[in-house]
Amino acid sequence: MGADENYQLNAKFYDVLDRIYFRKPATSPRNAVISILGDEPLRVLDMCTGTGVNAFAIAEARRNTKVIGIDISAAMLQKAAAKLEQEELSNVKLIHMNAANLQFPSEEFDVVLISLVLHELNPDLAGQLIGEARRVLKNTGKLIVVEWEEPVSRFKRIPFYLVKKTESAGFEDFLKTEMEQYFFRFGFEMTQTIHCDYSKVMVLRKNDHI
Ligand SMILES: C[S@@+](CC[C@H](N)C(=O)[O-])C[C@H]1O[C@@H](n2cnc3c(N)ncnc32)[C@H](O)[C@@H]1O
């Protein structure tokens, strides 16, 4: 089953995720992403934007920044577009596009965001996405990756168990991945990791490794 069919149903309920796992502003990965951006005007690509949660939060917090959200799932984008109609945000654009084959020139964006995506892709596809992110990112730009993280608190382990149950077979292995080495293979160097509720936000820059 492709991402598009997978998300036909998920699109309806997807935003419940934020209300359960990321509801506390101080420890939400959505807010951590914004804190990394600084105040200068930027061009941000939200790769696999889904229902646009990050894209809209960034656009609202940084009105001088242009955010482009792309996704392969028409259902997720429809949900995002419906939300966008309610918001007064002129600095967001949503485009139906495959992140493995981005229709943008090289070195186009100051920031590329890949949020809650890599864990659910097969390793080859994940590699293609990271390769495309590297291509469209300016040499001085930042790649921001949000991923699930096993919580230390035992109170959080029960809600996290539900995440584990709904994710695909390779999820537990992905959680154990040594992320610095993982991204190094694709020409990125980790500069910062922010631990958030059930998740971590990683900031990476291009290196000359590949
Ligand atoms: C778990 S959702 C994450 C949504 C959002 N980034 C967030 O942080 O909530 C994963 C998204 O990746 C999208 N996706 C998966 N493969 C893709 C691809 N090859 N190109 C573009 N989007 C893709 C899915 O359609 C889905 O909307």
The ligand as an SDF file (V2000), in Angstrom:
LIG
                    3D

 27 29  0  0  0  0  0  0  0  0999 V2000
    3.1860   10.8000    9.8780 C   0  0  0  0  0  0  0  0  0  0  0  0
    2.8170   11.9580    8.6340 S   0  0  0  0  0  0  0  0  0  0  0  0
    3.7620   13.3730    9.1670 C   0  0  0  0  0  0  0  0  0  0  0  0
    3.0670   14.6610    8.8340 C   0  0  0  0  0  0  0  0  0  0  0  0
    3.7450   15.9260    9.3600 C   0  0  0  0  0  0  0  0  0  0  0  0
    5.0620   16.1010    8.7910 N   0  0  0  0  0  0  0  0  0  0  0  0
    3.7990   15.9900   10.8630 C   0  0  0  0  0  0  0  0  0  0  0  0
    4.8550   16.2830   11.4400 O   0  0  0  0  0  0  0  0  0  0  0  0
    2.7450   15.7960   11.4900 O   0  0  0  0  0  0  0  0  0  0  0  0
    3.7890   11.3960    7.2630 C   0  0  0  0  0  0  0  0  0  0  0  0
    3.4580   12.1130    5.9680 C   0  0  0  0  0  0  0  0  0  0  0  0
    4.4490   11.7550    4.9940 O   0  0  0  0  0  0  0  0  0  0  0  0
    3.8100   11.7220    3.7310 C   0  0  0  0  0  0  0  0  0  0  0  0
    4.6630   11.0080    2.7660 N   0  0  0  0  0  0  0  0  0  0  0  0
    5.0830    9.7280    2.8220 C   0  0  0  0  0  0  0  0  0  0  0  0
    5.8700    9.4480    1.7540 N   0  0  0  0  0  0  0  0  0  0  0  0
    5.9440   10.5850    1.0150 C   0  0  0  0  0  0  0  0  0  0  0  0
    6.6060   10.9380   -0.1930 C   0  0  0  0  0  0  0  0  0  0  0  0
    7.3420   10.0540   -0.8840 N   0  0  0  0  0  0  0  0  0  0  0  0
    6.4680   12.1960   -0.6590 N   0  0  0  0  0  0  0  0  0  0  0  0
    5.7190   13.1150    0.0130 C   0  0  0  0  0  0  0  0  0  0  0  0
    5.0510   12.8240    1.1580 N   0  0  0  0  0  0  0  0  0  0  0  0
    5.1770   11.5860    1.6600 C   0  0  0  0  0  0  0  0  0  0  0  0
    2.4810   11.0450    4.0310 C   0  0  0  0  0  0  0  0  0  0  0  0
    1.5440   11.2400    2.9960 O   0  0  0  0  0  0  0  0  0  0  0  0
    2.1110   11.7220    5.3530 C   0  0  0  0  0  0  0  0  0  0  0  0
    1.3370   12.8830    5.1380 O   0  0  0  0  0  0  0  0  0  0  0  0
  1  2  1  0
  2  3  1  0
  2 10  1  0
  3  4  1  0
  4  5  1  0
  5  6  1  0
  5  7  1  0
  7  8  2  0
  7  9  1  0
 10 11  1  0
 11 12  1  0
 11 26  1  0
 12 13  1  0
 13 14  1  0
 13 24  1  0
 14 15  1  0
 14 23  1  0
 15 16  2  0
 16 17  1  0
 17 18  1  0
 17 23  2  0
 18 19  1  0
 18 20  2  0
 20 21  1  0
 21 22  2  0
 22 23  1  0
 24 25  1  0
 24 26  1  0
 26 27  1  0
M  CHG  2   2   1   9  -1
M  END
$$$$
